[in-house]
């Protein structure tokens, strides 16, 4: 890869809903956590809203929990997730081929996810896609770094990158990906094969919207050429 400062082209990737279809494991983990709190939730479509955003925020937003209750739910969630949930997951079809193609063309691939970094590394190693990435950046287990904007800033600082100097684009499926990138002055390509909608991504200000995995290389090339 071309790693010379100022000439490399960096692609920041969301994980859930962009690289992997992780809904089943996340939803099962949320159901387990709610059950531990005495709530039987069987509407899996409703719980799809938990895929992507920080968990603590989602427990407070959708179930009215206090901060302390939400943090307890996150602990319950991780009981199931660490044991089973993280592997109730799959890589989207075509993603390994796209990653290989982009690496061969000299792009630097980096993960920026609100999922805890330690889990993200294990998942990507398990599904054999970690080798395509220069760095896997995620949230901290103590929840002090969980918003997408904070994760992106952490990655920028760790790799000593500057959006004003380096060519960087974010790829993600939810509005928090677009907003987190914008907070760091990075444009975002939104994808529709994940868990967000066209309306959500357009409202957040996605620079480009991509419908399928196979469209990604062409969209990325065009983005950097413009």
Rosetta blueprint (number, residue, H / E / L):
1 X L
2 X L
3 X L
4 X L
5 X L
6 X L
7 X L
8 X L
9 X E
10 X E
11 X E
12 X E
13 X E
14 X L
15 X L
16 X E
17 X L
18 X L
19 X L
20 X E
21 X E
22 X L
23 X H
24 X H
25 X H
26 X H
27 X H
28 X H
29 X H
30 X H
31 X H
32 X H
33 X H
34 X H
35 X H
36 X H
37 X L
38 X L
39 X L
40 X L
41 X L
42 X L
43 X L
44 X H
45 X H
46 X H
47 X H
48 X H
49 X H
50 X H
51 X L
52 X L
53 X L
54 X L
55 X H
56 X H
57 X H
58 X H
59 X H
60 X H
61 X H
62 X H
63 X H
64 X L
65 X L
66 X L
67 X H
68 X H
69 X H
70 X H
71 X H
72 X H
73 X H
74 X H
75 X H
76 X H
77 X H
78 X H
79 X H
80 X H
81 X H
82 X H
83 X H
84 X L
85 X H
86 X H
87 X H
88 X L
89 X L
90 X E
91 X E
92 X L
93 X L
94 X L
95 X H
96 X H
97 X H
98 X H
99 X H
100 X H
101 X H
102 X H
103 X H
104 X H
105 X L
106 X L
107 X L
108 X E
109 X E
110 X E
111 X E
112 X E
113 X E
114 X E
115 X E
116 X E
117 X H
118 X H
119 X H
120 X H
121 X H
122 X H
123 X H
124 X H
125 X H
126 X H
127 X L
128 X L
129 X L
130 X H
131 X H
132 X H
133 X L
134 X L
135 X E
136 X E
137 X E
138 X E
139 X E
140 X L
141 X L
142 X L
143 X L
144 X L
145 X L
146 X L
147 X L
148 X H
149 X H
150 X H
151 X H
152 X H
153 X H
154 X H
155 X H
156 X H
157 X H
158 X H
159 X H
160 X L
161 X L
162 X L
163 X L
164 X L
165 X L
166 X L
167 X E
168 X E
169 X E
170 X E
171 X E
172 X E
173 X L
174 X L
175 X H
176 X H
177 X H
178 X H
179 X H
180 X H
181 X H
182 X H
183 X H
184 X L
185 X L
186 X L
187 X E
188 X E
189 X E
190 X E
191 X E
192 X L
193 X L
194 X L
195 X L
196 X L
197 X L
198 X H
199 X H
200 X H
201 X H
202 X H
203 X H
204 X H
205 X L
206 X L
207 X L
208 X E
209 X E
210 X E
211 X L
212 X L
213 X H
214 X H
215 X H
216 X H
217 X H
218 X H
219 X H
220 X H
221 X H
222 X H
223 X H
224 X H
225 X H
226 X L
